[in-house]
Amino acid sequence: MAESLFVRVDEVCQMLAVSRAEAYRIIKRLNAELAAQGYIDMTGRVNRRYLEEHIYGFRTDTTQGGK
């Protein structure tokens, strides 16, 4: 099954080994950052790529071709 675009609280708990309450706090903080940048946020979910950038410190390049 392909990974979804958004991560829910249960997956954040599993990825980071934190409680549900802490996972909700993380999601809320990241969504607030996205909203401040003008993006639409979804309560209880966070964009997978944005979470990974902030947790693991890397960006995934999705462009193909070119140099």
N, C-alpha and C positions, 0 to 999 in steps of 0.2 A: 504494500500500500504506500502510495506516495505521501510525503510529508505535506501537511497542510500549511497554508500561508501564515496562520495564526497559531499561537501556543496558548493552551488553557492552563488554569491553575494547577491541575494535577500533573501536567507535564513539567511545569516549572519546578514543582516540588521534587519530582524525580530527577530532573537535570541537576539541580543545585543542592539536593539533600537538605531541604528546609521544610518548615511546617507550612500548612496551608495559609495561616495568617501572614507569615513572612512572604510567601509567594504572592499573595494578594497585594501586599505593600510594594513589592518589587514591580508588579504589573502596573499598579496605580502610579508609581513614580515614573516609569518609562512612558506610560500613556500621557502623563502630564507634560513630559518633555516633547513628545510628538505633537500634542495639541498646541504647545507654545510655538512650534515650527509651522503650524497651520495645517497639520494633518488631522484626519478624522480618526478618533480612537474608539475602541469598543470595550466596554466594561467587562472585566473578567478575562480578557484576551489581550495578547500583545503580538505584534509582528515578529515572526520567528527570526528574520534576518537582523532586525534591530536589537532584539534580545541577545543574539549570538555576538553581535558587534560589541555590545556593552559588557557581556560576561567574559568572552574569550579574547576580545581585543583584536579581532580581525574582520575584514570585509570580504565578502564573496563577490568576485567579479562575475556578473551575469552576461556581460557582452561577449559576443562571439566574433571571430574573425578579427582582422586588423592587427596592429602591433601594439 
